[in-house]
Amino acid sequence: MNKNTDRISLKEKLSFGMGDFATNGVFTFISSYLLYFYTDCARISLKSAGIILLTGRIVDALACLSAGNIVDRTNTKIGKCRPFLAVCYFPMIFLMCLMFWIPEIGHVGKLCFGIVTYVIFSILYAFVNVPYSTMLSVITNDNKQRISLNIFKNFGGNAGALFVTMLSLFLVNILGGQNNNAYLKVSVLYGIVFLICAYACVIHTRERVKKESGEEVNVRHSFKIARKNKNWMVFIAIQMIDMLYMILHNQGTFYYAKYYLENEVLSTVFLSMTPLFCVACSLGLPLLAKRIDLKYIMMSGHMVVFLSLIGTALVGKNVWGTLICAVFTSMGWAMATGMIFVMLSQLIDWSERESGSRIQGFMTSCMTFLMKLGIAAAGFLGPQILKAGGYVADQAAGAQTIFAIKANYIYVPAILALVVILLTFQYHLDEEGREYDSREKESSHLQLR
């Protein structure tokens, strides 16, 4: 693989970041508000809401695998990834809007409508998210430029999430309150903004890294290559558990604020914190990465999340204590996830170096597949925990319901964060990379002699 050192302009970096503003904005809107919309606005039962979320997210996960293989097979004048963004983004936004409008067609009708809209949306989202997530590895293969691009990606993605979490409840309230039409209007407003950002990314970015191998790409061949990369297998398992525990935590925020802290407005504050601190951390992480292995940055972030969740349990209903703990949870999550696409690009490079084949689409899609399985599990598990606790929308929560709400927001995420910390000890790419570079230098010196 030849090193691509073309200087990437500020305009291209900003445009790349706008792509994640749109993509992560859509993801945040769906993952943070859809369950609450189903249960408390559209009046869909917890069981039906869980079925809709689980079905859509499993389809999303499976579609990601197909998307990755198709990306690897795609070669057009504008690259492997951007064509998918150009074609799929508009219909995806249309389906996002439909998901936040449930017609009054009875319980079974609402269930069917929810499943159909979420499934079609999930397929389209997979064919947007996988190509966009792959783009960092094909815009450049220079690690310094990747880290620089990653700053803009993180900044854009978290700005998109912050945009959604800060404005959503405010816009819902001024556009009609807690009803279908209000959420539909908000989703249309968001859709217009996200479309502008997405097409700026398509128009102003360039894919420079080309596959050098001439062999045919297929799933079996790709899997044989990828499974030899043990660090990649550990990494994608970590990302799956990451998403499971953070989505549980996020979608439990409304219930924790409304029924335990008895202040629904706090949910907006808590949900806005994560993207806000991710934006701040995106500026500092590259400096930290020069001194500390990316593995330890990721592990430290999860440790901060774990300890802050324990703190949340200990402070109880103390709002200021909960707020401080939420700050640390957000900071920890920002550290834990801020460099994952740089790490993925390094893992893709490692597999290419060892095999001669560059299977960036397959490796990205497998990671995305497992992340979506984590999201699907959270979408199903969260409502089931609430159901087991006897939750009923807009009714006073008893002790059992409060425990279920805490389990979603604190207990289960804390346990899973600890599992991730233990898994990270099995990730050794940083050390192996240094050993490889050392051998390469020694070989170069011998050749010079």
Residue, then its C-alpha position, 0 to 999 in steps of 0.5 A: m500500500n502506497k502512502n498517500t500524503d496529499r494535503i487535505s484542504l480545510k474545506e474537505k475536512l469540514s465537508f467530511g465532518m458535515g457528513d457525520f453531523a447529518t448521520n449522527g444527528v439522525f442516529t441520535f434523534i432515533s435512538s434517544y427519542l423514538l422509544y419515548f415517542y412510541t410509548d408516551c406519545a403514540r401510545i404504543s405498548l411497551k411490548s409492541a415498541g420493543i418488537i418494532l425496535l428489535t425488528g428494525r435494528i436486526v434488519d439494520a445489522l444484517a443490511c450492514l453486512s451486505a452494504g460492506n461487501i457491496v462497498d468493496r465491490t463498488n468502483t465508480k468515478i467518484g469512489k466506493c463510498r460517496p455514491f451510496l450517500a448520494v443515492c440513499y440519503f434522501p429516502m432515508i430522511f423521508l422514512m425518518c419523518l414517517m417514523f415519527w408519525i403514527p396514524e390512529i389505525g388501532h394497536v395492530g395497525k400501529l405495530c405493522f406501520g412501525i415495523v414497516t417504516y423502521v425496517i425500510f429506514s434501517i436498510l437505507y441507514a445501513f447503506v449510508n452509515v457503512p459507506y460513510s464509516t468507511m470513508l476515513s480509510v479511503i480518503t487517506n492512508d496517512n495516519k496523521q491526516r486521519i487523526s486530523l480528519n477524525i477531529f472534524k468527524n468527531f466534531g461534526g458528529n457530536a455537533g449533530a447530536l448536540f443539535v438534536t438533544m438541545l432543540s428537540l423537546f423545545l421544538v416539540n413543545i412550541l410545535g404542538g406538544q407531545n403528539n404525532n404532528a409535533y414530532l413529525k414537524v421536528s423531524v422534517l426540520y431536521g431532515i432539511v438540515f441533514l440533507i444539506c450537510a450530507y450532500a456537502c459531504v458528497i460534493h466536497t470530499r475525495e477518495r484517494v486510497k485505491k485497492e491495489s490487489g486485483e483479486e475478486v472480493n467475496v465474503r468468504h475470502s474477506f472473512k478468512i482475512a479478517r478473522k486472522n486479525k485477532n485485535w479486530m475481533v476484540f475491537i468489534a466485540i468491544q464496540m457491540i457492548d459499548m453500544l448496548y450499554m450506552i443506548l440503554h443509558n440514553q433511552g433510559t434518560f427520559y424515564y430517569a428524569k421524569y419518574y425518578l428525579e421528577n423533572e422531565v426537563l433534566s433529560t434534555v440537559f443530560l442528553s446534551m452533555t454527551p455530544l457537548f463533551c465529545v466536541a470538547c474532547s475531539l480537540g484534545l484527544p489528538l494531543l493525548a494520542k501522541r503520548i498514550d496508546l489509543k487502547y489506553i485512551m479507550m480503556s480510561g474512558h470506559m473506566v470513567v463511565f463505570l465510576s461515574l455510573i456508580g456515583t450516580a447510584l450513590v447520589g440518589k435524587n440529589v440533582w447536582g450530584t447527578l448532574i456532576c456524575a452525568v458530566f463525567t459519564s459524558m467525558g468518559w464516553a467521549m474518551a472511549t469512542g473518540m478515536i474508534f474510527v482511527m483505530l479501525s483504519q489502523l486495523i484495516d491497514w494491518s490486515e492489508r499488510e498481512s494479506g495484500s487485500r484491502i477489505q475496508g468495507f467488509m471490516t467496517s460493516c462487520m463492526t457496524f453489524l455488531m454495533k447494530l446488534g448491540i443497539a437492537a438488544a438495547g431496544f428490546l431489553g430496555p422496554q422489557i426491563l421497564k415492563a418487568g418493573g410494571y411501568v405504565a406511561d404517565q402513572a406514578a412509579g412504584a418502587q419496582t418501577i423505579f428499580a427498573i428505571k435505574a437498571n436501564y440508566i445505571y446498573v446494567p450499563a455499569i456492569l457492561a462498562l466493566v466487561v468492556i474494560l476487561l476485554t480491552f486488555q486483550y487488544h494489542l495492536d499498538e504494541e504489535g504496530r511498534e514491533y512491526d515498525s521497529r522491524e521495518k526500520e532494521s530491515s531498511h538499515l540493513q538494505l542501506r548497508 
